[in-house]
Each structure stands twice: as C-alpha cells, then as structure tokens.
Amino acid sequence: MEQTNTSAPPVIATVAIDEFKSSIRGTVLFAGDVEYDLKRQVWNGMIDKHPALSGG
C-alpha cells in the first residue's frame, strides 16, 4: 500500500477541540497561531512534526 503525503491539515471537530481544551491547563495553539512554530519545536532538530493542536 502506498502512502501519500498531503499538506492539508486534518479536520478536527469543534467539540473534540473544546474537550481537549477543557482537559488540560495552559494554552491550546493551532497551526496558524503566532506561537505555534516556536512551541512545536523539540530538542532533537531531526524531528519536525506539525501537530494539528499543540498545548503551550
């Protein structure tokens, strides 16, 4: 089976986002938010993931 790599972000239901926000302390960042790229970075520079949501 061949995998395809698309640049389209996954669609997440609003209710799932609201549940996620209420289950954590802190800020939830989306891919378009100003701090998103800064917060998604990890110590190992070889890992470059782009989560749909990020807790900050």
Phi and psi restraints in degrees (range 20) as a CNS / XPLOR table:
assign (resid 1 and name C) (resid 2 and name N)
       (resid 2 and name CA) (resid 2 and name C) 1.0 -90.4 20.0 2
assign (resid 2 and name N) (resid 2 and name CA)
       (resid 2 and name C) (resid 3 and name N) 1.0 135.1 20.0 2
assign (resid 2 and name C) (resid 3 and name N)
       (resid 3 and name CA) (resid 3 and name C) 1.0 -95.6 20.0 2
assign (resid 3 and name N) (resid 3 and name CA)
       (resid 3 and name C) (resid 4 and name N) 1.0 142.6 20.0 2
assign (resid 3 and name C) (resid 4 and name N)
       (resid 4 and name CA) (resid 4 and name C) 1.0 -111.1 20.0 2
assign (resid 4 and name N) (resid 4 and name CA)
       (resid 4 and name C) (resid 5 and name N) 1.0 146.7 20.0 2
assign (resid 4 and name C) (resid 5 and name N)
       (resid 5 and name CA) (resid 5 and name C) 1.0 -110.6 20.0 2
assign (resid 5 and name N) (resid 5 and name CA)
       (resid 5 and name C) (resid 6 and name N) 1.0 113.1 20.0 2
assign (resid 5 and name C) (resid 6 and name N)
       (resid 6 and name CA) (resid 6 and name C) 1.0 -111.0 20.0 2
assign (resid 6 and name N) (resid 6 and name CA)
       (resid 6 and name C) (resid 7 and name N) 1.0 153.7 20.0 2
assign (resid 6 and name C) (resid 7 and name N)
       (resid 7 and name CA) (resid 7 and name C) 1.0 -92.9 20.0 2
assign (resid 7 and name N) (resid 7 and name CA)
       (resid 7 and name C) (resid 8 and name N) 1.0 -1.9 20.0 2
assign (resid 7 and name C) (resid 8 and name N)
       (resid 8 and name CA) (resid 8 and name C) 1.0 -72.2 20.0 2
assign (resid 8 and name N) (resid 8 and name CA)
       (resid 8 and name C) (resid 9 and name N) 1.0 128.5 20.0 2
assign (resid 8 and name C) (resid 9 and name N)
       (resid 9 and name CA) (resid 9 and name C) 1.0 -69.4 20.0 2
assign (resid 9 and name N) (resid 9 and name CA)
       (resid 9 and name C) (resid 10 and name N) 1.0 152.3 20.0 2
assign (resid 9 and name C) (resid 10 and name N)
       (resid 10 and name CA) (resid 10 and name C) 1.0 -67.5 20.0 2
assign (resid 10 and name N) (resid 10 and name CA)
       (resid 10 and name C) (resid 11 and name N) 1.0 150.7 20.0 2
assign (resid 10 and name C) (resid 11 and name N)
       (resid 11 and name CA) (resid 11 and name C) 1.0 -92.7 20.0 2
assign (resid 11 and name N) (resid 11 and name CA)
       (resid 11 and name C) (resid 12 and name N) 1.0 125.7 20.0 2
assign (resid 11 and name C) (resid 12 and name N)
       (resid 12 and name CA) (resid 12 and name C) 1.0 -117.1 20.0 2
assign (resid 12 and name N) (resid 12 and name CA)
       (resid 12 and name C) (resid 13 and name N) 1.0 130.5 20.0 2
assign (resid 12 and name C) (resid 13 and name N)
       (resid 13 and name CA) (resid 13 and name C) 1.0 -62.6 20.0 2
assign (resid 13 and name N) (resid 13 and name CA)
       (resid 13 and name C) (resid 14 and name N) 1.0 141.4 20.0 2
assign (resid 13 and name C) (resid 14 and name N)
       (resid 14 and name CA) (resid 14 and name C) 1.0 -56.1 20.0 2
assign (resid 14 and name N) (resid 14 and name CA)
       (resid 14 and name C) (resid 15 and name N) 1.0 -39.1 20.0 2
assign (resid 14 and name C) (resid 15 and name N)
       (resid 15 and name CA) (resid 15 and name C) 1.0 -64.7 20.0 2
assign (resid 15 and name N) (resid 15 and name CA)
       (resid 15 and name C) (resid 16 and name N) 1.0 -36.9 20.0 2
assign (resid 15 and name C) (resid 16 and name N)
       (resid 16 and name CA) (resid 16 and name C) 1.0 -66.8 20.0 2
assign (resid 16 and name N) (resid 16 and name CA)
       (resid 16 and name C) (resid 17 and name N) 1.0 -38.9 20.0 2
assign (resid 16 and name C) (resid 17 and name N)
       (resid 17 and name CA) (resid 17 and name C) 1.0 -64.8 20.0 2
assign (resid 17 and name N) (resid 17 and name CA)
       (resid 17 and name C) (resid 18 and name N) 1.0 -44.7 20.0 2
assign (resid 17 and name C) (resid 18 and name N)
       (resid 18 and name CA) (resid 18 and name C) 1.0 -62.3 20.0 2
assign (resid 18 and name N) (resid 18 and name CA)
       (resid 18 and name C) (resid 19 and name N) 1.0 -40.6 20.0 2
assign (resid 18 and name C) (resid 19 and name N)
       (resid 19 and name CA) (resid 19 and name C) 1.0 -64.5 20.0 2
assign (resid 19 and name N) (resid 19 and name CA)
       (resid 19 and name C) (resid 20 and name N) 1.0 -41.4 20.0 2
assign (resid 19 and name C) (resid 20 and name N)
       (resid 20 and name CA) (resid 20 and name C) 1.0 -61.8 20.0 2
assign (resid 20 and name N) (resid 20 and name CA)
       (resid 20 and name C) (resid 21 and name N) 1.0 -47.3 20.0 2
assign (resid 20 and name C) (resid 21 and name N)
       (resid 21 and name CA) (resid 21 and name C) 1.0 -59.5 20.0 2
assign (resid 21 and name N) (resid 21 and name CA)
       (resid 21 and name C) (resid 22 and name N) 1.0 -40.2 20.0 2
assign (resid 21 and name C) (resid 22 and name N)
       (resid 22 and name CA) (resid 22 and name C) 1.0 -76.6 20.0 2
assign (resid 22 and name N) (resid 22 and name CA)
       (resid 22 and name C) (resid 23 and name N) 1.0 -14.3 20.0 2
assign (resid 22 and name C) (resid 23 and name N)
       (resid 23 and name CA) (resid 23 and name C) 1.0 -93.9 20.0 2
assign (resid 23 and name N) (resid 23 and name CA)
       (resid 23 and name C) (resid 24 and name N) 1.0 -6.1 20.0 2
assign (resid 23 and name C) (resid 24 and name N)
       (resid 24 and name CA) (resid 24 and name C) 1.0 -126.7 20.0 2
assign (resid 24 and name N) (resid 24 and name CA)
       (resid 24 and name C) (resid 25 and name N) 1.0 161.8 20.0 2
assign (resid 24 and name C) (resid 25 and name N)
       (resid 25 and name CA) (resid 25 and name C) 1.0 -99.2 20.0 2
assign (resid 25 and name N) (resid 25 and name CA)
       (resid 25 and name C) (resid 26 and name N) 1.0 143.3 20.0 2
assign (resid 25 and name C) (resid 26 and name N)
       (resid 26 and name CA) (resid 26 and name C) 1.0 112.5 20.0 2
assign (resid 26 and name N) (resid 26 and name CA)
       (resid 26 and name C) (resid 27 and name N) 1.0 -167.1 20.0 2
assign (resid 26 and name C) (resid 27 and name N)
       (resid 27 and name CA) (resid 27 and name C) 1.0 -101.3 20.0 2
assign (resid 27 and name N) (resid 27 and name CA)
       (resid 27 and name C) (resid 28 and name N) 1.0 141.5 20.0 2
assign (resid 27 and name C) (resid 28 and name N)
       (resid 28 and name CA) (resid 28 and name C) 1.0 -103.0 20.0 2
assign (resid 28 and name N) (resid 28 and name CA)
       (resid 28 and name C) (resid 29 and name N) 1.0 124.1 20.0 2
assign (resid 28 and name C) (resid 29 and name N)
       (resid 29 and name CA) (resid 29 and name C) 1.0 -108.2 20.0 2
assign (resid 29 and name N) (resid 29 and name CA)
       (resid 29 and name C) (resid 30 and name N) 1.0 144.2 20.0 2
assign (resid 29 and name C) (resid 30 and name N)
       (resid 30 and name CA) (resid 30 and name C) 1.0 -107.3 20.0 2
assign (resid 30 and name N) (resid 30 and name CA)
       (resid 30 and name C) (resid 31 and name N) 1.0 162.5 20.0 2
assign (resid 30 and name C) (resid 31 and name N)
       (resid 31 and name CA) (resid 31 and name C) 1.0 -54.5 20.0 2
assign (resid 31 and name N) (resid 31 and name CA)
       (resid 31 and name C) (resid 32 and name N) 1.0 -29.3 20.0 2
assign (resid 31 and name C) (resid 32 and name N)
       (resid 32 and name CA) (resid 32 and name C) 1.0 -88.8 20.0 2
assign (resid 32 and name N) (resid 32 and name CA)
       (resid 32 and name C) (resid 33 and name N) 1.0 -4.8 20.0 2
assign (resid 32 and name C) (resid 33 and name N)
       (resid 33 and name CA) (resid 33 and name C) 1.0 -72.3 20.0 2
assign (resid 33 and name N) (resid 33 and name CA)
       (resid 33 and name C) (resid 34 and name N) 1.0 149.8 20.0 2
assign (resid 33 and name C) (resid 34 and name N)
       (resid 34 and name CA) (resid 34 and name C) 1.0 -57.3 20.0 2
assign (resid 34 and name N) (resid 34 and name CA)
       (resid 34 and name C) (resid 35 and name N) 1.0 -43.8 20.0 2
assign (resid 34 and name C) (resid 35 and name N)
       (resid 35 and name CA) (resid 35 and name C) 1.0 -85.8 20.0 2
assign (resid 35 and name N) (resid 35 and name CA)
       (resid 35 and name C) (resid 36 and name N) 1.0 -3.9 20.0 2
assign (resid 35 and name C) (resid 36 and name N)
       (resid 36 and name CA) (resid 36 and name C) 1.0 -53.8 20.0 2
assign (resid 36 and name N) (resid 36 and name CA)
       (resid 36 and name C) (resid 37 and name N) 1.0 -53.3 20.0 2
assign (resid 36 and name C) (resid 37 and name N)
       (resid 37 and name CA) (resid 37 and name C) 1.0 -62.5 20.0 2
assign (resid 37 and name N) (resid 37 and name CA)
       (resid 37 and name C) (resid 38 and name N) 1.0 -38.4 20.0 2
assign (resid 37 and name C) (resid 38 and name N)
       (resid 38 and name CA) (resid 38 and name C) 1.0 -65.3 20.0 2
assign (resid 38 and name N) (resid 38 and name CA)
       (resid 38 and name C) (resid 39 and name N) 1.0 -44.2 20.0 2
assign (resid 38 and name C) (resid 39 and name N)
       (resid 39 and name CA) (resid 39 and name C) 1.0 -75.8 20.0 2
assign (resid 39 and name N) (resid 39 and name CA)
       (resid 39 and name C) (resid 40 and name N) 1.0 -26.9 20.0 2
assign (resid 39 and name C) (resid 40 and name N)
       (resid 40 and name CA) (resid 40 and name C) 1.0 -80.6 20.0 2
assign (resid 40 and name N) (resid 40 and name CA)
       (resid 40 and name C) (resid 41 and name N) 1.0 -13.2 20.0 2
assign (resid 40 and name C) (resid 41 and name N)
       (resid 41 and name CA) (resid 41 and name C) 1.0 -68.4 20.0 2
assign (resid 41 and name N) (resid 41 and name CA)
       (resid 41 and name C) (resid 42 and name N) 1.0 145.1 20.0 2
assign (resid 41 and name C) (resid 42 and name N)
       (resid 42 and name CA) (resid 42 and name C) 1.0 -120.9 20.0 2
assign (resid 42 and name N) (resid 42 and name CA)
       (resid 42 and name C) (resid 43 and name N) 1.0 169.0 20.0 2
assign (resid 42 and name C) (resid 43 and name N)
       (resid 43 and name CA) (resid 43 and name C) 1.0 -60.5 20.0 2
assign (resid 43 and name N) (resid 43 and name CA)
       (resid 43 and name C) (resid 44 and name N) 1.0 -41.7 20.0 2
assign (resid 43 and name C) (resid 44 and name N)
       (resid 44 and name CA) (resid 44 and name C) 1.0 -80.8 20.0 2
assign (resid 44 and name N) (resid 44 and name CA)
       (resid 44 and name C) (resid 45 and name N) 1.0 106.1 20.0 2
assign (resid 44 and name C) (resid 45 and name N)
       (resid 45 and name CA) (resid 45 and name C) 1.0 -66.3 20.0 2
assign (resid 45 and name N) (resid 45 and name CA)
       (resid 45 and name C) (resid 46 and name N) 1.0 -12.1 20.0 2
assign (resid 45 and name C) (resid 46 and name N)
       (resid 46 and name CA) (resid 46 and name C) 1.0 -79.5 20.0 2
assign (resid 46 and name N) (resid 46 and name CA)
       (resid 46 and name C) (resid 47 and name N) 1.0 -10.2 20.0 2
assign (resid 46 and name C) (resid 47 and name N)
       (resid 47 and name CA) (resid 47 and name C) 1.0 -101.8 20.0 2
assign (resid 47 and name N) (resid 47 and name CA)
       (resid 47 and name C) (resid 48 and name N) 1.0 119.7 20.0 2
assign (resid 47 and name C) (resid 48 and name N)
       (resid 48 and name CA) (resid 48 and name C) 1.0 -132.7 20.0 2
assign (resid 48 and name N) (resid 48 and name CA)
       (resid 48 and name C) (resid 49 and name N) 1.0 81.0 20.0 2
assign (resid 48 and name C) (resid 49 and name N)
       (resid 49 and name CA) (resid 49 and name C) 1.0 -98.7 20.0 2
assign (resid 49 and name N) (resid 49 and name CA)
       (resid 49 and name C) (resid 50 and name N) 1.0 153.7 20.0 2
assign (resid 49 and name C) (resid 50 and name N)
       (resid 50 and name CA) (resid 50 and name C) 1.0 -127.0 20.0 2
assign (resid 50 and name N) (resid 50 and name CA)
       (resid 50 and name C) (resid 51 and name N) 1.0 82.0 20.0 2
assign (resid 50 and name C) (resid 51 and name N)
       (resid 51 and name CA) (resid 51 and name C) 1.0 -66.4 20.0 2
assign (resid 51 and name N) (resid 51 and name CA)
       (resid 51 and name C) (resid 52 and name N) 1.0 153.1 20.0 2
assign (resid 51 and name C) (resid 52 and name N)
       (resid 52 and name CA) (resid 52 and name C) 1.0 -66.5 20.0 2
assign (resid 52 and name N) (resid 52 and name CA)
       (resid 52 and name C) (resid 53 and name N) 1.0 -35.1 20.0 2
assign (resid 52 and name C) (resid 53 and name N)
       (resid 53 and name CA) (resid 53 and name C) 1.0 -132.0 20.0 2
assign (resid 53 and name N) (resid 53 and name CA)
       (resid 53 and name C) (resid 54 and name N) 1.0 153.1 20.0 2
assign (resid 53 and name C) (resid 54 and name N)
       (resid 54 and name CA) (resid 54 and name C) 1.0 -141.8 20.0 2
assign (resid 54 and name N) (resid 54 and name CA)
       (resid 54 and name C) (resid 55 and name N) 1.0 132.8 20.0 2
assign (resid 54 and name C) (resid 55 and name N)
       (resid 55 and name CA) (resid 55 and name C) 1.0 -84.4 20.0 2
assign (resid 55 and name N) (resid 55 and name CA)
       (resid 55 and name C) (resid 56 and name N) 1.0 134.0 20.0 2
